[in-house]
């Protein structure tokens, strides 16, 4: 039972990390697009 719990915890941690990575990347790409758009307006 204890081993199963540890395995589940590991899977959940991995999923959380993956979700954070995906969200971080989409936010980052959105910011870059916004900056490029803003630079284009000013240029």
Jmol script that loads the backbone (N, CA, C; Angstrom):
load data "model"
ATOM      1  N   UNK A   1       0.842  -1.198   0.000  1.00  0.00           N
ATOM      2  CA  UNK A   1       0.000   0.000   0.000  1.00  0.00           C
ATOM      3  C   UNK A   1       0.884   1.259   0.000  1.00  0.00           C
ATOM      4  N   UNK A   2       1.923   1.235   0.826  1.00  0.00           N
ATOM      5  CA  UNK A   2       2.808   2.393   0.944  1.00  0.00           C
ATOM      6  C   UNK A   2       3.539   2.665  -0.376  1.00  0.00           C
ATOM      7  N   UNK A   3       3.949   1.588  -1.041  1.00  0.00           N
ATOM      8  CA  UNK A   3       4.668   1.723  -2.315  1.00  0.00           C
ATOM      9  C   UNK A   3       3.747   2.320  -3.379  1.00  0.00           C
ATOM     10  N   UNK A   4       2.484   1.857  -3.388  1.00  0.00           N
ATOM     11  CA  UNK A   4       1.516   2.340  -4.361  1.00  0.00           C
ATOM     12  C   UNK A   4       1.279   3.844  -4.176  1.00  0.00           C
ATOM     13  N   UNK A   5       1.223   4.271  -2.932  1.00  0.00           N
ATOM     14  CA  UNK A   5       1.005   5.677  -2.610  1.00  0.00           C
ATOM     15  C   UNK A   5       2.164   6.525  -3.121  1.00  0.00           C
ATOM     16  N   UNK A   6       3.371   6.019  -2.910  1.00  0.00           N
ATOM     17  CA  UNK A   6       4.568   6.733  -3.356  1.00  0.00           C
ATOM     18  C   UNK A   6       4.586   6.856  -4.880  1.00  0.00           C
ATOM     19  N   UNK A   7       4.172   5.778  -5.554  1.00  0.00           N
ATOM     20  CA  UNK A   7       4.145   5.774  -7.014  1.00  0.00           C
ATOM     21  C   UNK A   7       3.121   6.787  -7.527  1.00  0.00           C
ATOM     22  N   UNK A   8       1.944   6.793  -6.886  1.00  0.00           N
ATOM     23  CA  UNK A   8       0.888   7.726  -7.271  1.00  0.00           C
ATOM     24  C   UNK A   8       1.346   9.166  -7.063  1.00  0.00           C
ATOM     25  N   UNK A   9       2.044   9.398  -5.954  1.00  0.00           N
ATOM     26  CA  UNK A   9       2.553  10.729  -5.636  1.00  0.00           C
ATOM     27  C   UNK A   9       3.542  11.187  -6.708  1.00  0.00           C
ATOM     28  N   UNK A  10       4.392  10.248  -7.139  1.00  0.00           N
ATOM     29  CA  UNK A  10       5.396  10.544  -8.160  1.00  0.00           C
ATOM     30  C   UNK A  10       4.716  10.918  -9.478  1.00  0.00           C
ATOM     31  N   UNK A  11       3.685  10.155  -9.846  1.00  0.00           N
ATOM     32  CA  UNK A  11       2.946  10.408 -11.084  1.00  0.00           C
ATOM     33  C   UNK A  11       2.258  11.772 -11.027  1.00  0.00           C
ATOM     34  N   UNK A  12       1.628  12.071  -9.879  1.00  0.00           N
ATOM     35  CA  UNK A  12       0.957  13.359  -9.705  1.00  0.00           C
ATOM     36  C   UNK A  12       1.946  14.511  -9.774  1.00  0.00           C
ATOM     37  N   UNK A  13       3.112  14.328  -9.158  1.00  0.00           N
ATOM     38  CA  UNK A  13       4.162  15.347  -9.164  1.00  0.00           C
ATOM     39  C   UNK A  13       4.639  15.598 -10.587  1.00  0.00           C
ATOM     40  N   UNK A  14       4.823  14.504 -11.347  1.00  0.00           N
ATOM     41  CA  UNK A  14       5.259  14.602 -12.738  1.00  0.00           C
ATOM     42  C   UNK A  14       4.219  15.333 -13.581  1.00  0.00           C
ATOM     43  N   UNK A  15       2.942  14.988 -13.374  1.00  0.00           N
ATOM     44  CA  UNK A  15       1.856  15.644 -14.106  1.00  0.00           C
ATOM     45  C   UNK A  15       1.793  17.127 -13.779  1.00  0.00           C
ATOM     46  N   UNK A  16       1.949  17.454 -12.512  1.00  0.00           N
ATOM     47  CA  UNK A  16       1.938  18.851 -12.080  1.00  0.00           C
ATOM     48  C   UNK A  16       3.067  19.632 -12.710  1.00  0.00           C
ATOM     49  N   UNK A  17       4.237  19.014 -12.749  1.00  0.00           N
ATOM     50  CA  UNK A  17       5.414  19.642 -13.355  1.00  0.00           C
ATOM     51  C   UNK A  17       5.188  19.866 -14.848  1.00  0.00           C
ATOM     52  N   UNK A  18       4.611  18.865 -15.519  1.00  0.00           N
ATOM     53  CA  UNK A  18       4.333  18.944 -16.952  1.00  0.00           C
ATOM     54  C   UNK A  18       3.326  20.055 -17.239  1.00  0.00           C
ATOM     55  N   UNK A  19       2.265  20.116 -16.437  1.00  0.00           N
ATOM     56  CA  UNK A  19       1.249  21.163 -16.602  1.00  0.00           C
ATOM     57  C   UNK A  19       1.859  22.544 -16.403  1.00  0.00           C
ATOM     58  N   UNK A  20       2.693  22.688 -15.380  1.00  0.00           N
ATOM     59  CA  UNK A  20       3.359  23.962 -15.110  1.00  0.00           C
ATOM     60  C   UNK A  20       4.246  24.354 -16.288  1.00  0.00           C
ATOM     61  N   UNK A  21       4.924  23.379 -16.864  1.00  0.00           N
ATOM     62  CA  UNK A  21       5.783  23.635 -18.017  1.00  0.00           C
ATOM     63  C   UNK A  21       4.987  24.095 -19.223  1.00  0.00           C
ATOM     64  N   UNK A  22       3.868  23.428 -19.487  1.00  0.00           N
ATOM     65  CA  UNK A  22       3.012  23.782 -20.624  1.00  0.00           C
ATOM     66  C   UNK A  22       2.438  25.187 -20.449  1.00  0.00           C
ATOM     67  N   UNK A  23       1.930  25.477 -19.253  1.00  0.00           N
ATOM     68  CA  UNK A  23       1.368  26.797 -18.965  1.00  0.00           C
ATOM     69  C   UNK A  23       2.447  27.870 -19.085  1.00  0.00           C
ATOM     70  N   UNK A  24       3.614  27.578 -18.524  1.00  0.00           N
ATOM     71  CA  UNK A  24       4.732  28.522 -18.582  1.00  0.00           C
ATOM     72  C   UNK A  24       5.138  28.830 -20.011  1.00  0.00           C
ATOM     73  N   UNK A  25       5.192  27.797 -20.848  1.00  0.00           N
ATOM     74  CA  UNK A  25       5.580  27.985 -22.246  1.00  0.00           C
ATOM     75  C   UNK A  25       4.545  28.800 -23.008  1.00  0.00           C
ATOM     76  N   UNK A  26       3.264  28.536 -22.789  1.00  0.00           N
ATOM     77  CA  UNK A  26       2.225  29.287 -23.489  1.00  0.00           C
ATOM     78  C   UNK A  26       2.207  30.746 -23.048  1.00  0.00           C
ATOM     79  N   UNK A  27       2.425  30.988 -21.756  1.00  0.00           N
ATOM     80  CA  UNK A  27       2.487  32.360 -21.244  1.00  0.00           C
ATOM     81  C   UNK A  27       3.694  33.080 -21.848  1.00  0.00           C
ATOM     82  N   UNK A  28       4.824  32.380 -21.900  1.00  0.00           N
ATOM     83  CA  UNK A  28       6.048  32.947 -22.447  1.00  0.00           C
ATOM     84  C   UNK A  28       5.880  33.290 -23.926  1.00  0.00           C
ATOM     85  N   UNK A  29       5.300  32.394 -24.701  1.00  0.00           N
ATOM     86  CA  UNK A  29       5.106  32.657 -26.125  1.00  0.00           C
ATOM     87  C   UNK A  29       4.114  33.802 -26.328  1.00  0.00           C
ATOM     88  N   UNK A  30       3.109  33.874 -25.459  1.00  0.00           N
ATOM     89  CA  UNK A  30       2.150  34.973 -25.530  1.00  0.00           C
ATOM     90  C   UNK A  30       2.811  36.307 -25.244  1.00  0.00           C
ATOM     91  N   UNK A  31       3.697  36.333 -24.254  1.00  0.00           N
ATOM     92  CA  UNK A  31       4.430  37.554 -23.912  1.00  0.00           C
ATOM     93  C   UNK A  31       5.344  37.980 -25.052  1.00  0.00           C
ATOM     94  N   UNK A  32       6.020  37.016 -25.672  1.00  0.00           N
ATOM     95  CA  UNK A  32       6.916  37.311 -26.794  1.00  0.00           C
ATOM     96  C   UNK A  32       6.114  37.888 -27.961  1.00  0.00           C
ATOM     97  N   UNK A  33       4.959  37.301 -28.250  1.00  0.00           N
ATOM     98  CA  UNK A  33       4.101  37.808 -29.326  1.00  0.00           C
ATOM     99  C   UNK A  33       3.662  39.233 -29.025  1.00  0.00           C
ATOM    100  N   UNK A  34       3.285  39.473 -27.774  1.00  0.00           N
ATOM    101  CA  UNK A  34       2.846  40.799 -27.353  1.00  0.00           C
ATOM    102  C   UNK A  34       3.975  41.813 -27.502  1.00  0.00           C
ATOM    103  N   UNK A  35       5.179  41.436 -27.083  1.00  0.00           N
ATOM    104  CA  UNK A  35       6.348  42.315 -27.199  1.00  0.00           C
ATOM    105  C   UNK A  35       6.672  42.611 -28.654  1.00  0.00           C
ATOM    106  N   UNK A  36       6.615  41.600 -29.517  1.00  0.00           N
ATOM    107  CA  UNK A  36       6.903  41.786 -30.937  1.00  0.00           C
ATOM    108  C   UNK A  36       5.851  42.689 -31.574  1.00  0.00           C
ATOM    109  N   UNK A  37       4.597  42.490 -31.196  1.00  0.00           N
ATOM    110  CA  UNK A  37       3.503  43.314 -31.700  1.00  0.00           C
ATOM    111  C   UNK A  37       3.692  44.769 -31.274  1.00  0.00           C
ATOM    112  N   UNK A  38       4.047  44.972 -29.997  1.00  0.00           N
ATOM    113  CA  UNK A  38       4.278  46.297 -29.438  1.00  0.00           C
ATOM    114  C   UNK A  38       5.467  46.972 -30.114  1.00  0.00           C
ATOM    115  N   UNK A  39       6.531  46.200 -30.329  1.00  0.00           N
ATOM    116  CA  UNK A  39       7.725  46.717 -31.007  1.00  0.00           C
ATOM    117  C   UNK A  39       7.379  47.089 -32.452  1.00  0.00           C
ATOM    118  N   UNK A  40       6.523  46.296 -33.077  1.00  0.00           N
ATOM    119  CA  UNK A  40       6.091  46.572 -34.449  1.00  0.00           C
ATOM    120  C   UNK A  40       5.284  47.859 -34.528  1.00  0.00           C
ATOM    121  N   UNK A  41       4.442  48.095 -33.529  1.00  0.00           N
ATOM    122  CA  UNK A  41       3.633  49.315 -33.495  1.00  0.00           C
ATOM    123  C   UNK A  41       4.514  50.545 -33.340  1.00  0.00           C
ATOM    124  N   UNK A  42       5.517  50.422 -32.476  1.00  0.00           N
ATOM    125  CA  UNK A  42       6.401  51.554 -32.205  1.00  0.00           C
ATOM    126  C   UNK A  42       7.367  51.809 -33.362  1.00  0.00           C
ATOM    127  N   UNK A  43       7.797  50.703 -34.021  1.00  0.00           N
ATOM    128  CA  UNK A  43       8.800  50.803 -35.074  1.00  0.00           C
ATOM    129  C   UNK A  43       8.234  51.484 -36.235  1.00  0.00           C
TER     130      UNK A  43
END
end "model"
wireframe off; spacefill off
backbone 0.3
color backbone group
